[in-house]
Amino acid sequence: MTTVNDLLNLLILEKINDSVYNGISKTVGSPVVFGGQVLAQAINAASRTITNQRVLHSLHAYFLEAGDLSCPITYNVSIIRDGGSFSVRRVTASQNDTIIFILAASFHKKEEGYNHQIEMKSGLKQPEDLLSWTDILNQFGDFLPKSLKAFFEIERPIEFKPTEIVNPMDKKDLPPFIDVWFKLKGDIKDLDLATKQQILTYISDYNILVSALNPHASKAHWGNTQTASLDHSMWFFRDFDFSDWMLFSMESPSTSGARGFARGHVFTREGKLIASVAQEGLMRPIVKNKT
């Protein structure tokens, strides 16, 4: 995938009937299905059962089994409630009769009310002054660990620019946070809010566990740590567009028991808070047997 159109082709599911949809998968460099893809496809399925103009405001999901990239994923939507103001949907994702993922999503009618938000971090480097993942690959590819270089070589419809570049060869612990600018590639005109939310959900599973791994970087890295998304929650606050760079600001309050917890906020470049994310992920040290 190289542009937003490729991403949309992945996220928009094949309709089997009014409550069942099928999706395919594309790798992001992992041997299993990317969690953000399943999240976004499930939201696509749920949204297509909403006929009263209500807007997605929250989702809560659990990843139960690793997804097989070679098999279609079937999404079954249950209508849990259509109340006076809120509509709730439950989605199960299955492969070969095994449920790999469950999601609950709530949609709210448009209403006026109070309004406030936290402020975006000040003093961050702007995207124009930063290297993207593509730039890092082009400039430092020969010096990167093999697994990291292979990850950067995967073509993506999103450009990412971390505000700080960490040398993977430096074995030192880092603060439990990360800030990453991101922008879609390709034509992004005329996207409705539901579609934008699905794309943002897809992006929200990128980078977030890095903040939980950072405090242990002197000894832990992606090569010696088994990682996987366990659950994912997201709250949507305001409409937005993808015409400019956006900031995903993430932090990890805690890591324990082979699990890392991280949360983050998505802002427009102007500082408007769009969404918040929380995720717990498996962070299990890989212990090699001594011979």
Beta strands, then each sheet from edge to edge (+ up, - down):
strand 1: 14-17
strand 2: 20-23
strand 3: 55-63
strand 4: 73-82
strand 5: 86-95
strand 6: 98-108
strand 7: 158-162
strand 8: 177-184
strand 9: 225-236
strand 10: 246-256
strand 11: 259-268
strand 12: 273-285
sheet 1: 1+ 2- 4+ 5- 6+ 3- 9+ 12- 11+ 10- 8+ 7-
end
